[in-house]
Amino acid sequence: MRFYPYKFACLLTFGCFVSVIWIKSIPSDEGSTVMPDLQILYKRLLVAEELGGKVSQDLSSILEQLKNFSKTGNDTYLYSVHNRTGFKETEKQPTGMQTFLQPNIYVFMPHLRHHPGSLVPNVVLGQGRRGVSMVLGIPTVKRDKQSYLVNTLSSLLFGLTASQCQDLLIIVFVAETNSDYVNGVAETIMKNFPNEVQSGLLEVISPSQYYYPNFTSLKETFGDSKERVKWRTKQNLDFSFLMLYAQDKGTFYVQLEDDVVAKSGYYDEMKAYAINEASKPWLYLEFSQLGFIGKMFRTRDLPMITEFFLMFHRDKPIDWLLDHILWVKVCNPEKDDKHCREQKALLKQRYKPSLFQHVGLHSSLPGKLQHLKDKDFGKQTLFKAHNNPPAEVSSTLKHYQTHSLKSAYEGRDFFWAITPLQGDYILFNFSHPLYASGYLFRSGNIETNGDKFFNTTVEVLPSSVLARHKLANPHYRESGNGFIIVGEFVNGLAEGKIEAALQPVSALRLVVHSDSDVWALLSEILIKI
């Protein structure tokens, strides 16, 4: 039964008023007793006034309690107001009106009610980039054995053009509440990818310490151990948090993991396929057949998807839940499984060959080895061939196995050298002086992106005496033996033009100026003529 506090207050007030009127209206029997009766009546009025004040105070207290009770029962928390982080804040319905409790994150995760800031992400690194075509989400956790995160990011960033970098956002979600660990991951990313962080291409976020519920009460289902149930439940919450954060950042959202490698050219292929399929009613596109890797969603669908995940986050793994969304949307219980499969196939489109491959051996679930491989991934393109001008090539660097400098220059392989030392060089001595308009040297490849050239310059040897006289010009930096420095490697890449004043050139070389901690690999060599 609904309790109406304001009607109750009116009744109490009316009762007090009637009592006072009744006291005033008592008639006197004899004129001789008028004065004593008036004195008695006056005393009664004083008592009534005192009692009325007390009743008024008690009534005010009761009304305040009833308001709080009504507020607690009727307030509905709507997950609907954007703030600067892209997450949602709570908004309350006015009290005093009957409303239904709306389905939202507070219903599925009631512990969040006790900590209003528990849904505000901690943005450790980021420039607030929005409006991109594609957002890549990568959840990462602390692993007992080996971390693959840096290699995964290197693979995703390898070979991206400047325009692609501006139209992309990569969000790393460190799904841990230990601030020391979170900051350690952020420092590692900042150290390895400073330009990408400063430009806003790379972001690092983490959850509030209050985001995760108490996992001890989870039920063991489907034959999974308690530890595995906790792992898969937390994974559901991790993916949901990341999706909610990314929902207003771009047009498409791609779910990845922290132990994958991407195929060269993945960005253009994914974007072109998504645009080509834009008119179809798909819920997601698949760029890998493994689990949840490489699933692309329209960001406008993320609120519905995450609400479904959160509703059943304790019950099943996330890839099962994704399939259940399809079943709920299109499957008719009165028809057979074949019809259901056909209808579900309309909501997911498969791209081949796969653009992402799982490489992690040690799972984020402690003690589990992960041998999953995508058979549709195919072979990686580990080098890019070019038709370079005739030249005699030589180097002080010792190549590994058959990955020689000659093979790389002729476009048959990549050059892979054992750890460079200060003073090491690579020399391209042209058969005859030529006009070289520019150059491009790319170190590392999509599988071994850490093997780059560091503190290494690009130098040319002008063939004309007139050009050599220009060495006195402070605009040019002389290296030695008549060579002039025209560029250097930055983040593994050296690319530039060679001015007309230095033409023609008879040789070009790369010179290492400090000892390296890693091997060096050249996956692309281009001398532009």
VENDA-V84270 format. One line per field, one symbol per residue. psi: psi as a letter, one per 40 degrees, with the letter a starting at -180 (. if undefined). A space follows every 50 residues. Layout:
psi=???
//
This chain:
psi=hhhgddddddddddddddddddddehiidideeddddddddddddddddd dddddddddddddddddddddddehhhhgehiadeeaiiihiiiieihii hihaddddgdeddegdeeehihhdhiefhieidhhhhhiiihidcihedd ddddddehehidddddfihhhhhhfiehddddddddddddddfdddddee dhihiiiieediaheeeiihifeiiddddddddddddddddddddedfda dihhhaiefiiiihedddddddddddedeifidiiheiehbehfhhihde eddddddddddfdediiddddddddddddehheeiiddddddddddehhh hiiieihhehdhiehhehhhehiheedaiiheihiigiihihiiiehhih begidddddefeaihhiihiiheiihhhhidiiihhdaihhhiiaedfee gihifhihiihididddddedehedihhdifeihheaihhfehhhaihid deiiieiiihhheiiieiihhhehhhhh.
//
